[in-house]
């Protein structure tokens, strides 16, 4: 999912702070946070002023819930 934001790097840092201490964090290629039953990766596009969100969860309902939560934090 692509999101247009004014400052992708600052938004990644904001999301990282919002989820600090809640899952296993990797800062390779943006931020990836893994939880017991879902994960997400948020990274800046190399060619466009966009953030790209990839997310997986064990159920479609959980995926939609987490997607909505992240979209709200990103400001979409």
PDB file of N, CA, C, O and CB in Angstrom:
ATOM      1  N   UNK A   1       0.858  -1.154   0.000  1.00  0.00           N
ATOM      2  CA  UNK A   1       0.000   0.000   0.000  1.00  0.00           C
ATOM      3  C   UNK A   1       0.908   1.222   0.000  1.00  0.00           C
ATOM      4  O   UNK A   1       1.849   1.289   0.791  1.00  0.00           O
ATOM      5  CB  UNK A   1      -0.979  -0.005   1.222  1.00  0.00           C
ATOM      6  N   UNK A   2       0.645   2.178  -0.866  1.00  0.00           N
ATOM      7  CA  UNK A   2       1.445   3.390  -0.959  1.00  0.00           C
ATOM      8  C   UNK A   2       0.741   4.548  -0.257  1.00  0.00           C
ATOM      9  O   UNK A   2      -0.478   4.695  -0.335  1.00  0.00           O
ATOM     10  CB  UNK A   2       1.720   3.742  -2.429  1.00  0.00           C
ATOM     11  N   UNK A   3       1.538   5.367   0.431  1.00  0.00           N
ATOM     12  CA  UNK A   3       1.033   6.546   1.113  1.00  0.00           C
ATOM     13  C   UNK A   3       1.898   7.739   0.737  1.00  0.00           C
ATOM     14  O   UNK A   3       3.124   7.659   0.805  1.00  0.00           O
ATOM     15  CB  UNK A   3       1.012   6.338   2.649  1.00  0.00           C
ATOM     16  N   UNK A   4       1.276   8.841   0.341  1.00  0.00           N
ATOM     17  CA  UNK A   4       2.016  10.070   0.082  1.00  0.00           C
ATOM     18  C   UNK A   4       2.162  10.814   1.402  1.00  0.00           C
ATOM     19  O   UNK A   4       1.178  11.097   2.086  1.00  0.00           O
ATOM     20  CB  UNK A   4       1.300  10.957  -0.994  1.00  0.00           C
ATOM     21  N   UNK A   5       3.392  11.122   1.741  1.00  0.00           N
ATOM     22  CA  UNK A   5       3.692  11.888   2.958  1.00  0.00           C
ATOM     23  C   UNK A   5       4.749  12.932   2.631  1.00  0.00           C
ATOM     24  O   UNK A   5       5.535  12.765   1.697  1.00  0.00           O
ATOM     25  CB  UNK A   5       4.178  10.951   4.117  1.00  0.00           C
ATOM     26  N   UNK A   6       4.760  14.004   3.405  1.00  0.00           N
ATOM     27  CA  UNK A   6       5.709  15.089   3.154  1.00  0.00           C
ATOM     28  C   UNK A   6       7.152  14.669   3.447  1.00  0.00           C
ATOM     29  O   UNK A   6       8.068  15.014   2.701  1.00  0.00           O
ATOM     30  CB  UNK A   6       5.344  16.307   3.998  1.00  0.00           C
ATOM     31  N   UNK A   7       7.346  13.925   4.534  1.00  0.00           N
ATOM     32  CA  UNK A   7       8.701  13.541   4.958  1.00  0.00           C
ATOM     33  C   UNK A   7       8.702  12.053   5.324  1.00  0.00           C
ATOM     34  O   UNK A   7       8.459  11.707   6.480  1.00  0.00           O
ATOM     35  CB  UNK A   7       9.184  14.417   6.175  1.00  0.00           C
ATOM     36  N   UNK A   8       8.971  11.173   4.363  1.00  0.00           N
ATOM     37  CA  UNK A   8       8.920   9.736   4.639  1.00  0.00           C
ATOM     38  C   UNK A   8       9.822   9.295   5.790  1.00  0.00           C
ATOM     39  O   UNK A   8       9.412   8.471   6.607  1.00  0.00           O
ATOM     40  CB  UNK A   8       9.297   8.978   3.406  1.00  0.00           C
ATOM     41  N   UNK A   9      11.038   9.828   5.868  1.00  0.00           N
ATOM     42  CA  UNK A   9      11.958   9.416   6.933  1.00  0.00           C
ATOM     43  C   UNK A   9      11.402   9.779   8.307  1.00  0.00           C
ATOM     44  O   UNK A   9      11.465   8.968   9.231  1.00  0.00           O
ATOM     45  CB  UNK A   9      13.336  10.066   6.734  1.00  0.00           C
ATOM     46  N   UNK A  10      10.869  10.967   8.450  1.00  0.00           N
ATOM     47  CA  UNK A  10      10.295  11.391   9.729  1.00  0.00           C
ATOM     48  C   UNK A  10       9.087  10.536  10.094  1.00  0.00           C
ATOM     49  O   UNK A  10       8.892  10.207  11.264  1.00  0.00           O
ATOM     50  CB  UNK A  10       9.894  12.872   9.673  1.00  0.00           C
ATOM     51  N   UNK A  11       8.279  10.175   9.106  1.00  0.00           N
ATOM     52  CA  UNK A  11       7.092   9.358   9.382  1.00  0.00           C
ATOM     53  C   UNK A  11       7.506   7.960   9.823  1.00  0.00           C
ATOM     54  O   UNK A  11       6.878   7.391  10.716  1.00  0.00           O
ATOM     55  CB  UNK A  11       6.179   9.277   8.136  1.00  0.00           C
ATOM     56  N   UNK A  12       8.545   7.394   9.221  1.00  0.00           N
ATOM     57  CA  UNK A  12       9.040   6.086   9.652  1.00  0.00           C
ATOM     58  C   UNK A  12       9.505   6.159  11.100  1.00  0.00           C
ATOM     59  O   UNK A  12       9.217   5.258  11.888  1.00  0.00           O
ATOM     60  CB  UNK A  12      10.192   5.605   8.738  1.00  0.00           C
ATOM     61  N   UNK A  13      10.218   7.216  11.455  1.00  0.00           N
ATOM     62  CA  UNK A  13      10.677   7.380  12.832  1.00  0.00           C
ATOM     63  C   UNK A  13       9.495   7.514  13.797  1.00  0.00           C
ATOM     64  O   UNK A  13       9.534   6.983  14.907  1.00  0.00           O
ATOM     65  CB  UNK A  13      11.593   8.608  12.944  1.00  0.00           C
ATOM     66  N   UNK A  14       8.459   8.213  13.377  1.00  0.00           N
ATOM     67  CA  UNK A  14       7.253   8.372  14.199  1.00  0.00           C
ATOM     68  C   UNK A  14       6.558   7.031  14.433  1.00  0.00           C
ATOM     69  O   UNK A  14       6.140   6.733  15.552  1.00  0.00           O
ATOM     70  CB  UNK A  14       6.279   9.355  13.532  1.00  0.00           C
ATOM     71  N   UNK A  15       6.436   6.231  13.387  1.00  0.00           N
ATOM     72  CA  UNK A  15       5.802   4.913  13.514  1.00  0.00           C
ATOM     73  C   UNK A  15       6.665   4.006  14.388  1.00  0.00           C
ATOM     74  O   UNK A  15       6.139   3.257  15.212  1.00  0.00           O
ATOM     75  CB  UNK A  15       5.581   4.268  12.117  1.00  0.00           C
ATOM     76  N   UNK A  16       7.975   4.068  14.217  1.00  0.00           N
ATOM     77  CA  UNK A  16       8.882   3.273  15.050  1.00  0.00           C
ATOM     78  C   UNK A  16       8.696   3.618  16.524  1.00  0.00           C
ATOM     79  O   UNK A  16       8.671   2.729  17.375  1.00  0.00           O
ATOM     80  CB  UNK A  16      10.349   3.504  14.630  1.00  0.00           C
ATOM     81  N   UNK A  17       8.567   4.902  16.823  1.00  0.00           N
ATOM     82  CA  UNK A  17       8.359   5.330  18.210  1.00  0.00           C
ATOM     83  C   UNK A  17       7.016   4.848  18.737  1.00  0.00           C
ATOM     84  O   UNK A  17       6.909   4.463  19.902  1.00  0.00           O
ATOM     85  CB  UNK A  17       8.446   6.854  18.319  1.00  0.00           C
ATOM     86  N   UNK A  18       5.996   4.865  17.893  1.00  0.00           N
ATOM     87  CA  UNK A  18       4.661   4.431  18.316  1.00  0.00           C
ATOM     88  C   UNK A  18       4.637   2.947  18.665  1.00  0.00           C
ATOM     89  O   UNK A  18       3.865   2.528  19.527  1.00  0.00           O
ATOM     90  CB  UNK A  18       3.637   4.721  17.217  1.00  0.00           C
ATOM     91  N   UNK A  19       5.471   2.149  18.009  1.00  0.00           N
ATOM     92  CA  UNK A  19       5.497   0.705  18.238  1.00  0.00           C
ATOM     93  C   UNK A  19       6.717   0.260  19.049  1.00  0.00           C
ATOM     94  O   UNK A  19       6.983  -0.937  19.156  1.00  0.00           O
ATOM     95  CB  UNK A  19       5.475  -0.025  16.910  1.00  0.00           C
ATOM     96  N   UNK A  20       7.450   1.202  19.615  1.00  0.00           N
ATOM     97  CA  UNK A  20       8.654   0.875  20.387  1.00  0.00           C
ATOM     98  C   UNK A  20       8.326  -0.099  21.513  1.00  0.00           C
ATOM     99  O   UNK A  20       7.381   0.101  22.276  1.00  0.00           O
ATOM    100  CB  UNK A  20       9.292   2.154  20.963  1.00  0.00           C
ATOM    101  N   UNK A  21       9.127  -1.154  21.597  1.00  0.00           N
ATOM    102  CA  UNK A  21       8.979  -2.129  22.669  1.00  0.00           C
ATOM    103  C   UNK A  21       7.840  -3.108  22.513  1.00  0.00           C
ATOM    104  O   UNK A  21       7.546  -3.865  23.438  1.00  0.00           O
ATOM    105  CB  UNK A  21       8.810  -1.428  23.925  1.00  0.00           C
ATOM    106  N   UNK A  22       7.182  -3.112  21.344  1.00  0.00           N
ATOM    107  CA  UNK A  22       6.025  -3.996  21.178  1.00  0.00           C
ATOM    108  C   UNK A  22       6.307  -5.246  20.362  1.00  0.00           C
ATOM    109  O   UNK A  22       5.515  -6.187  20.400  1.00  0.00           O
ATOM    110  CB  UNK A  22       4.916  -3.245  20.536  1.00  0.00           C
ATOM    111  N   UNK A  23       7.407  -5.285  19.629  1.00  0.00           N
ATOM    112  CA  UNK A  23       7.723  -6.442  18.795  1.00  0.00           C
ATOM    113  C   UNK A  23       9.201  -6.449  18.454  1.00  0.00           C
ATOM    114  O   UNK A  23       9.963  -5.606  18.927  1.00  0.00           O
ATOM    115  CB  UNK A  23       6.878  -6.441  17.511  1.00  0.00           C
ATOM    116  N   UNK A  24       9.602  -7.409  17.628  1.00  0.00           N
ATOM    117  CA  UNK A  24      10.990  -7.505  17.182  1.00  0.00           C
ATOM    118  C   UNK A  24      11.193  -6.522  16.033  1.00  0.00           C
ATOM    119  O   UNK A  24      10.487  -6.577  15.026  1.00  0.00           O
ATOM    120  CB  UNK A  24      11.350  -8.968  16.744  1.00  0.00           C
ATOM    121  N   UNK A  25      12.156  -5.628  16.192  1.00  0.00           N
ATOM    122  CA  UNK A  25      12.351  -4.534  15.248  1.00  0.00           C
ATOM    123  C   UNK A  25      13.607  -4.748  14.408  1.00  0.00           C
ATOM    124  O   UNK A  25      14.653  -5.153  14.916  1.00  0.00           O
ATOM    125  CB  UNK A  25      12.435  -3.202  15.991  1.00  0.00           C
ATOM    126  N   UNK A  26      13.478  -4.467  13.111  1.00  0.00           N
ATOM    127  CA  UNK A  26      14.614  -4.432  12.199  1.00  0.00           C
ATOM    128  C   UNK A  26      14.556  -3.099  11.462  1.00  0.00           C
ATOM    129  O   UNK A  26      13.487  -2.660  11.037  1.00  0.00           O
ATOM    130  CB  UNK A  26      14.596  -5.652  11.195  1.00  0.00           C
ATOM    131  N   UNK A  27      15.713  -2.460  11.314  1.00  0.00           N
ATOM    132  CA  UNK A  27      15.773  -1.191  10.593  1.00  0.00           C
ATOM    133  C   UNK A  27      16.425  -1.355   9.228  1.00  0.00           C
ATOM    134  O   UNK A  27      16.861  -0.372   8.630  1.00  0.00           O
ATOM    135  CB  UNK A  27      16.533  -0.154  11.409  1.00  0.00           C
ATOM    136  N   UNK A  28      16.497  -2.571   8.733  1.00  0.00           N
ATOM    137  CA  UNK A  28      17.006  -2.810   7.387  1.00  0.00           C
ATOM    138  C   UNK A  28      15.874  -2.491   6.419  1.00  0.00           C
ATOM    139  O   UNK A  28      14.792  -3.070   6.519  1.00  0.00           O
ATOM    140  CB  UNK A  28      17.522  -4.293   7.210  1.00  0.00           C
ATOM    141  N   UNK A  29      16.110  -1.584   5.492  1.00  0.00           N
ATOM    142  CA  UNK A  29      15.126  -1.171   4.496  1.00  0.00           C
ATOM    143  C   UNK A  29      13.869  -0.601   5.165  1.00  0.00           C
ATOM    144  O   UNK A  29      12.788  -1.179   5.053  1.00  0.00           O
ATOM    145  CB  UNK A  29      14.754  -2.359   3.592  1.00  0.00           C
ATOM    146  N   UNK A  30      14.012   0.506   5.844  1.00  0.00           N
ATOM    147  CA  UNK A  30      12.887   1.125   6.539  1.00  0.00           C
ATOM    148  C   UNK A  30      12.775   0.550   7.937  1.00  0.00           C
ATOM    149  O   UNK A  30      13.759   0.463   8.672  1.00  0.00           O
ATOM    150  CB  UNK A  30      11.572   0.916   5.760  1.00  0.00           C
ATOM    151  N   UNK A  31      11.571   0.164   8.288  1.00  0.00           N
ATOM    152  CA  UNK A  31      11.355  -0.480   9.587  1.00  0.00           C
ATOM    153  C   UNK A  31      10.468  -1.697   9.384  1.00  0.00           C
ATOM    154  O   UNK A  31       9.465  -1.645   8.672  1.00  0.00           O
ATOM    155  CB  UNK A  31      10.716   0.508  10.614  1.00  0.00           C
ATOM    156  N   UNK A  32      10.850  -2.773  10.013  1.00  0.00           N
ATOM    157  CA  UNK A  32      10.045  -3.998  10.021  1.00  0.00           C
ATOM    158  C   UNK A  32       9.856  -4.374  11.480  1.00  0.00           C
ATOM    159  O   UNK A  32      10.817  -4.470  12.243  1.00  0.00           O
ATOM    160  CB  UNK A  32      10.728  -5.173   9.195  1.00  0.00           C
ATOM    161  N   UNK A  33       8.597  -4.585  11.855  1.00  0.00           N
ATOM    162  CA  UNK A  33       8.300  -5.016  13.213  1.00  0.00           C
ATOM    163  C   UNK A  33       7.491  -6.299  13.132  1.00  0.00           C
ATOM    164  O   UNK A  33       6.462  -6.365  12.460  1.00  0.00           O
ATOM    165  CB  UNK A  33       7.533  -3.914  14.009  1.00  0.00           C
ATOM    166  N   UNK A  34       7.980  -7.321  13.833  1.00  0.00           N
ATOM    167  CA  UNK A  34       7.323  -8.627  13.846  1.00  0.00           C
ATOM    168  C   UNK A  34       6.708  -8.885  15.210  1.00  0.00           C
ATOM    169  O   UNK A  34       7.330  -8.671  16.251  1.00  0.00           O
ATOM    170  CB  UNK A  34       8.319  -9.747  13.484  1.00  0.00           C
ATOM    171  N   UNK A  35       5.469  -9.351  15.173  1.00  0.00           N
ATOM    172  CA  UNK A  35       4.722  -9.729  16.363  1.00  0.00           C
ATOM    173  C   UNK A  35       4.410 -11.218  16.272  1.00  0.00           C
ATOM    174  O   UNK A  35       4.763 -11.852  15.278  1.00  0.00           O
ATOM    175  CB  UNK A  35       3.415  -8.883  16.507  1.00  0.00           C
ATOM    176  N   UNK A  36       3.770 -11.784  17.263  1.00  0.00           N
ATOM    177  CA  UNK A  36       3.465 -13.215  17.269  1.00  0.00           C
ATOM    178  C   UNK A  36       2.569 -13.617  16.093  1.00  0.00           C
ATOM    179  O   UNK A  36       2.749 -14.690  15.517  1.00  0.00           O
ATOM    180  CB  UNK A  36       2.793 -13.598  18.583  1.00  0.00           C
ATOM    181  N   UNK A  37       1.614 -12.769  15.740  1.00  0.00           N
ATOM    182  CA  UNK A  37       0.646 -13.174  14.719  1.00  0.00           C
ATOM    183  C   UNK A  37       0.510 -12.203  13.547  1.00  0.00           C
ATOM    184  O   UNK A  37      -0.404 -12.332  12.732  1.00  0.00           O
ATOM    185  CB  UNK A  37      -0.684 -13.350  15.354  1.00  0.00           C
ATOM    186  N   UNK A  38       1.422 -11.229  13.466  1.00  0.00           N
ATOM    187  CA  UNK A  38       1.440 -10.333  12.309  1.00  0.00           C
ATOM    188  C   UNK A  38       2.761  -9.591  12.244  1.00  0.00           C
ATOM    189  O   UNK A  38       3.526  -9.576  13.208  1.00  0.00           O
ATOM    190  CB  UNK A  38       0.268  -9.335  12.368  1.00  0.00           C
ATOM    191  N   UNK A  39       3.024  -8.972  11.097  1.00  0.00           N
ATOM    192  CA  UNK A  39       4.224  -8.164  10.914  1.00  0.00           C
ATOM    193  C   UNK A  39       3.929  -7.078   9.892  1.00  0.00           C
ATOM    194  O   UNK A  39       2.991  -7.179   9.101  1.00  0.00           O
ATOM    195  CB  UNK A  39       5.431  -9.038  10.465  1.00  0.00           C
ATOM    196  N   UNK A  40       4.767  -6.021   9.928  1.00  0.00           N
ATOM    197  CA  UNK A  40       4.688  -5.019   8.878  1.00  0.00           C
ATOM    198  C   UNK A  40       6.069  -4.474   8.568  1.00  0.00           C
ATOM    199  O   UNK A  40       6.969  -4.483   9.407  1.00  0.00           O
ATOM    200  CB  UNK A  40       3.744  -3.884   9.280  1.00  0.00           C
ATOM    201  N   UNK A  41       6.211  -3.998   7.336  1.00  0.00           N
ATOM    202  CA  UNK A  41       7.401  -3.310   6.871  1.00  0.00           C
ATOM    203  C   UNK A  41       6.943  -1.985   6.290  1.00  0.00           C
ATOM    204  O   UNK A  41       6.018  -1.946   5.479  1.00  0.00           O
ATOM    205  CB  UNK A  41       8.199  -4.162   5.817  1.00  0.00           C
ATOM    206  N   UNK A  42       7.578  -0.913   6.697  1.00  0.00           N
ATOM    207  CA  UNK A  42       7.274   0.419   6.190  1.00  0.00           C
ATOM    208  C   UNK A  42       8.577   1.015   5.700  1.00  0.00           C
ATOM    209  O   UNK A  42       9.528   1.149   6.470  1.00  0.00           O
ATOM    210  CB  UNK A  42       6.601   1.324   7.282  1.00  0.00           C
ATOM    211  N   UNK A  43       8.629   1.373   4.428  1.00  0.00           N
ATOM    212  CA  UNK A  43       9.866   1.900   3.868  1.00  0.00           C
ATOM    213  C   UNK A  43       9.564   3.009   2.874  1.00  0.00           C
ATOM    214  O   UNK A  43       8.482   3.064   2.289  1.00  0.00           O
ATOM    215  CB  UNK A  43      10.674   0.785   3.195  1.00  0.00           C
ATOM    216  N   UNK A  44      10.527   3.879   2.695  1.00  0.00           N
ATOM    217  CA  UNK A  44      10.406   4.950   1.712  1.00  0.00           C
ATOM    218  C   UNK A  44      10.710   4.389   0.325  1.00  0.00           C
ATOM    219  O   UNK A  44      11.609   3.565   0.158  1.00  0.00           O
ATOM    220  CB  UNK A  44      11.360   6.134   2.054  1.00  0.00           C
ATOM    221  N   UNK A  45       9.951   4.845  -0.658  1.00  0.00           N
ATOM    222  CA  UNK A  45      10.235   4.483  -2.043  1.00  0.00           C
ATOM    223  C   UNK A  45      11.543   5.132  -2.465  1.00  0.00           C
ATOM    224  O   UNK A  45      11.865   6.238  -2.032  1.00  0.00           O
ATOM    225  CB  UNK A  45       9.076   4.913  -2.985  1.00  0.00           C
ATOM    226  N   UNK A  46      12.289   4.443  -3.306  1.00  0.00           N
ATOM    227  CA  UNK A  46      13.534   4.995  -3.825  1.00  0.00           C
ATOM    228  C   UNK A  46      13.309   5.915  -5.015  1.00  0.00           C
ATOM    229  O   UNK A  46      14.194   6.692  -5.375  1.00  0.00           O
ATOM    230  CB  UNK A  46      14.468   3.879  -4.217  1.00  0.00           C
ATOM    231  N   UNK A  47      12.136   5.836  -5.629  1.00  0.00           N
ATOM    232  CA  UNK A  47      11.892   6.578  -6.862  1.00  0.00           C
ATOM    233  C   UNK A  47      10.746   7.570  -6.781  1.00  0.00           C
ATOM    234  O   UNK A  47      10.576   8.386  -7.688  1.00  0.00           O
ATOM    235  CB  UNK A  47      11.626   5.629  -7.962  1.00  0.00           C
ATOM    236  N   UNK A  48       9.951   7.519  -5.713  1.00  0.00           N
ATOM    237  CA  UNK A  48       8.798   8.403  -5.578  1.00  0.00           C
ATOM    238  C   UNK A  48       8.708   8.904  -4.133  1.00  0.00           C
ATOM    239  O   UNK A  48       9.265   8.276  -3.232  1.00  0.00           O
ATOM    240  CB  UNK A  48       7.486   7.671  -5.993  1.00  0.00           C
ATOM    241  N   UNK A  49       8.016  10.025  -3.899  1.00  0.00           N
ATOM    242  CA  UNK A  49       7.862  10.524  -2.530  1.00  0.00           C
ATOM    243  C   UNK A  49       6.747   9.784  -1.791  1.00  0.00           C
ATOM    244  O   UNK A  49       5.734  10.375  -1.415  1.00  0.00           O
ATOM    245  CB  UNK A  49       7.574  12.030  -2.544  1.00  0.00           C
ATOM    246  N   UNK A  50       6.951   8.494  -1.592  1.00  0.00           N
ATOM    247  CA  UNK A  50       5.931   7.634  -1.008  1.00  0.00           C
ATOM    248  C   UNK A  50       6.505   6.776   0.108  1.00  0.00           C
ATOM    249  O   UNK A  50       7.703   6.499   0.159  1.00  0.00           O
ATOM    250  CB  UNK A  50       5.309   6.750  -2.077  1.00  0.00           C
ATOM    251  N   UNK A  51       5.614   6.368   0.997  1.00  0.00           N
ATOM    252  CA  UNK A  51       5.914   5.280   1.935  1.00  0.00           C
ATOM    253  C   UNK A  51       5.201   4.052   1.419  1.00  0.00           C
ATOM    254  O   UNK A  51       4.066   4.137   0.952  1.00  0.00           O
ATOM    255  CB  UNK A  51       5.472   5.626   3.412  1.00  0.00           C
ATOM    256  N   UNK A  52       5.854   2.921   1.501  1.00  0.00           N
ATOM    257  CA  UNK A  52       5.251   1.657   1.081  1.00  0.00           C
ATOM    258  C   UNK A  52       5.073   0.780   2.313  1.00  0.00           C
ATOM    259  O   UNK A  52       6.012   0.545   3.075  1.00  0.00           O
ATOM    260  CB  UNK A  52       6.127   0.937  -0.001  1.00  0.00           C
ATOM    261  N   UNK A  53       3.853   0.305   2.487  1.00  0.00           N
ATOM    262  CA  UNK A  53       3.517  -0.560   3.616  1.00  0.00           C
ATOM    263  C   UNK A  53       3.239  -1.961   3.113  1.00  0.00           C
ATOM    264  O   UNK A  53       2.415  -2.160   2.220  1.00  0.00           O
ATOM    265  CB  UNK A  53       2.301  -0.013   4.396  1.00  0.00           C
ATOM    266  N   UNK A  54       3.927  -2.928   3.689  1.00  0.00           N
ATOM    267  CA  UNK A  54       3.646  -4.347   3.478  1.00  0.00           C
ATOM    268  C   UNK A  54       3.261  -4.901   4.839  1.00  0.00           C
ATOM    269  O   UNK A  54       3.889  -4.584   5.850  1.00  0.00           O
ATOM    270  CB  UNK A  54       4.888  -5.125   2.849  1.00  0.00           C
ATOM    271  N   UNK A  55       2.223  -5.732   4.857  1.00  0.00           N
ATOM    272  CA  UNK A  55       1.703  -6.225   6.121  1.00  0.00           C
ATOM    273  C   UNK A  55       1.100  -7.601   5.907  1.00  0.00           C
ATOM    274  O   UNK A  55       0.432  -7.848   4.902  1.00  0.00           O
ATOM    275  CB  UNK A  55       0.659  -5.251   6.713  1.00  0.00           C
ATOM    276  N   UNK A  56       1.338  -8.490   6.850  1.00  0.00           N
ATOM    277  CA  UNK A  56       0.709  -9.817   6.839  1.00  0.00           C
ATOM    278  C   UNK A  56       0.210 -10.131   8.237  1.00  0.00           C
ATOM    279  O   UNK A  56       0.823  -9.739   9.230  1.00  0.00           O
ATOM    280  CB  UNK A  56       1.705 -10.915   6.348  1.00  0.00           C
ATOM    281  N   UNK A  57      -0.906 -10.841   8.306  1.00  0.00           N
ATOM    282  CA  UNK A  57      -1.466 -11.286   9.578  1.00  0.00           C
ATOM    283  C   UNK A  57      -2.055 -12.677   9.377  1.00  0.00           C
ATOM    284  O   UNK A  57      -2.248 -13.121   8.246  1.00  0.00           O
ATOM    285  CB  UNK A  57      -2.548 -10.285  10.110  1.00  0.00           C
ATOM    286  N   UNK A  58      -2.337 -13.354  10.476  1.00  0.00           N
ATOM    287  CA  UNK A  58      -2.845 -14.733  10.390  1.00  0.00           C
ATOM    288  C   UNK A  58      -4.247 -14.810   9.817  1.00  0.00           C
ATOM    289  O   UNK A  58      -4.605 -15.817   9.206  1.00  0.00           O
ATOM    290  CB  UNK A  58      -2.832 -15.376  11.755  1.00  0.00           C
ATOM    291  N   UNK A  59      -5.058 -13.761  10.001  1.00  0.00           N
ATOM    292  CA  UNK A  59      -6.421 -13.781   9.467  1.00  0.00           C
ATOM    293  C   UNK A  59      -6.665 -12.510   8.658  1.00  0.00           C
ATOM    294  O   UNK A  59      -6.033 -11.485   8.913  1.00  0.00           O
ATOM    295  CB  UNK A  59      -7.469 -13.914  10.615  1.00  0.00           C
ATOM    296  N   UNK A  60      -7.566 -12.565   7.695  1.00  0.00           N
ATOM    297  CA  UNK A  60      -7.905 -11.354   6.935  1.00  0.00           C
ATOM    298  C   UNK A  60      -8.457 -10.246   7.829  1.00  0.00           C
ATOM    299  O   UNK A  60      -8.206  -9.066   7.583  1.00  0.00           O
ATOM    300  CB  UNK A  60      -8.921 -11.685   5.849  1.00  0.00           C
ATOM    301  N   UNK A  61      -9.188 -10.612   8.838  1.00  0.00           N
ATOM    302  CA  UNK A  61      -9.755  -9.613   9.753  1.00  0.00           C
ATOM    303  C   UNK A  61      -8.659  -8.878  10.523  1.00  0.00           C
ATOM    304  O   UNK A  61      -8.702  -7.657  10.673  1.00  0.00           O
ATOM    305  CB  UNK A  61     -10.726 -10.281  10.737  1.00  0.00           C
ATOM    306  N   UNK A  62      -7.673  -9.641  11.008  1.00  0.00           N
ATOM    307  CA  UNK A  62      -6.549  -9.017  11.714  1.00  0.00           C
ATOM    308  C   UNK A  62      -5.742  -8.128  10.776  1.00  0.00           C
ATOM    309  O   UNK A  62      -5.300  -7.047  11.164  1.00  0.00           O
ATOM    310  CB  UNK A  62      -5.640 -10.089  12.334  1.00  0.00           C
ATOM    311  N   UNK A  63      -5.551  -8.582   9.548  1.00  0.00           N
ATOM    312  CA  UNK A  63      -4.812  -7.790   8.571  1.00  0.00           C
ATOM    313  C   UNK A  63      -5.520  -6.453   8.333  1.00  0.00           C
ATOM    314  O   UNK A  63      -4.870  -5.407   8.320  1.00  0.00           O
ATOM    315  CB  UNK A  63      -4.662  -8.569   7.242  1.00  0.00           C
ATOM    316  N   UNK A  64      -6.825  -6.475   8.148  1.00  0.00           N
ATOM    317  CA  UNK A  64      -7.572  -5.242   7.920  1.00  0.00           C
ATOM    318  C   UNK A  64      -7.514  -4.321   9.134  1.00  0.00           C
ATOM    319  O   UNK A  64      -7.393  -3.104   8.987  1.00  0.00           O
ATOM    320  CB  UNK A  64      -9.023  -5.560   7.576  1.00  0.00           C
ATOM    321  N   UNK A  65      -7.598  -4.888  10.314  1.00  0.00           N
ATOM    322  CA  UNK A  65      -7.552  -4.090  11.541  1.00  0.00           C
ATOM    323  C   UNK A  65      -6.191  -3.399  11.688  1.00  0.00           C
ATOM    324  O   UNK A  65      -6.125  -2.205  11.980  1.00  0.00           O
ATOM    325  CB  UNK A  65      -7.836  -4.979  12.774  1.00  0.00           C
ATOM    326  N   UNK A  66      -5.118  -4.152  11.484  1.00  0.00           N
ATOM    327  CA  UNK A  66      -3.777  -3.579  11.604  1.00  0.00           C
ATOM    328  C   UNK A  66      -3.499  -2.586  10.471  1.00  0.00           C
ATOM    329  O   UNK A  66      -2.836  -1.572  10.687  1.00  0.00           O
ATOM    330  CB  UNK A  66      -2.717  -4.695  11.602  1.00  0.00           C
ATOM    331  N   UNK A  67      -3.992  -2.867   9.288  1.00  0.00           N
ATOM    332  CA  UNK A  67      -3.825  -1.944   8.167  1.00  0.00           C
ATOM    333  C   UNK A  67      -4.503  -0.610   8.472  1.00  0.00           C
ATOM    334  O   UNK A  67      -3.926   0.447   8.218  1.00  0.00           O
ATOM    335  CB  UNK A  67      -4.399  -2.553   6.871  1.00  0.00           C
ATOM    336  N   UNK A  68      -5.709  -0.649   9.010  1.00  0.00           N
ATOM    337  CA  UNK A  68      -6.426   0.578   9.358  1.00  0.00           C
ATOM    338  C   UNK A  68      -5.691   1.347  10.458  1.00  0.00           C
ATOM    339  O   UNK A  68      -5.608   2.574  10.415  1.00  0.00           O
ATOM    340  CB  UNK A  68      -7.859   0.250   9.808  1.00  0.00           C
ATOM    341  N   UNK A  69      -5.164   0.622  11.436  1.00  0.00           N
ATOM    342  CA  UNK A  69      -4.417   1.241  12.532  1.00  0.00           C
ATOM    343  C   UNK A  69      -3.184   1.972  12.000  1.00  0.00           C
ATOM    344  O   UNK A  69      -2.925   3.118  12.367  1.00  0.00           O
ATOM    345  CB  UNK A  69      -4.001   0.178  13.569  1.00  0.00           C
ATOM    346  N   UNK A  70      -2.434   1.301  11.137  1.00  0.00           N
ATOM    347  CA  UNK A  70      -1.235   1.921  10.579  1.00  0.00           C
ATOM    348  C   UNK A  70      -1.582   3.075   9.651  1.00  0.00           C
ATOM    349  O   UNK A  70      -0.906   4.103   9.674  1.00  0.00           O
ATOM    350  CB  UNK A  70      -0.406   0.888   9.831  1.00  0.00           C
ATOM    351  N   UNK A  71      -2.618   2.929   8.837  1.00  0.00           N
ATOM    352  CA  UNK A  71      -3.019   4.015   7.943  1.00  0.00           C
ATOM    353  C   UNK A  71      -3.391   5.256   8.745  1.00  0.00           C
ATOM    354  O   UNK A  71      -3.075   6.376   8.344  1.00  0.00           O
ATOM    355  CB  UNK A  71      -4.201   3.578   7.056  1.00  0.00           C
ATOM    356  N   UNK A  72      -4.052   5.062   9.861  1.00  0.00           N
ATOM    357  CA  UNK A  72      -4.409   6.209  10.714  1.00  0.00           C
ATOM    358  C   UNK A  72      -3.157   6.875  11.268  1.00  0.00           C
ATOM    359  O   UNK A  72      -3.088   8.103  11.323  1.00  0.00           O
ATOM    360  CB  UNK A  72      -5.329   5.763  11.873  1.00  0.00           C
ATOM    361  N   UNK A  73      -2.167   6.088  11.680  1.00  0.00           N
ATOM    362  CA  UNK A  73      -0.929   6.651  12.205  1.00  0.00           C
ATOM    363  C   UNK A  73      -0.126   7.363  11.114  1.00  0.00           C
ATOM    364  O   UNK A  73       0.516   8.384  11.363  1.00  0.00           O
ATOM    365  CB  UNK A  73      -0.085   5.553  12.845  1.00  0.00           C
ATOM    366  N   UNK A  74      -0.173   6.814   9.922  1.00  0.00           N
ATOM    367  CA  UNK A  74       0.554   7.428   8.808  1.00  0.00           C
ATOM    368  C   UNK A  74      -0.137   8.719   8.383  1.00  0.00           C
ATOM    369  O   UNK A  74       0.507   9.642   7.883  1.00  0.00           O
ATOM    370  CB  UNK A  74       0.656   6.450   7.611  1.00  0.00           C
ATOM    371  N   UNK A  75      -1.438   8.776   8.581  1.00  0.00           N
ATOM    372  CA  UNK A  75      -2.180   9.972   8.240  1.00  0.00           C
ATOM    373  C   UNK A  75      -2.885   9.888   6.903  1.00  0.00           C
ATOM    374  O   UNK A  75      -3.120  10.906   6.251  1.00  0.00           O
ATOM    375  CB  UNK A  75      -1.274  11.133   8.241  1.00  0.00           C
ATOM    376  N   UNK A  76      -3.220   8.687   6.501  1.00  0.00           N
ATOM    377  CA  UNK A  76      -3.901   8.497   5.222  1.00  0.00           C
ATOM    378  C   UNK A  76      -5.400   8.462   5.391  1.00  0.00           C
ATOM    379  O   UNK A  76      -6.129   8.308   4.411  1.00  0.00           O
ATOM    380  CB  UNK A  76      -3.434   7.223   4.557  1.00  0.00           C
TER     381      UNK A  76
END
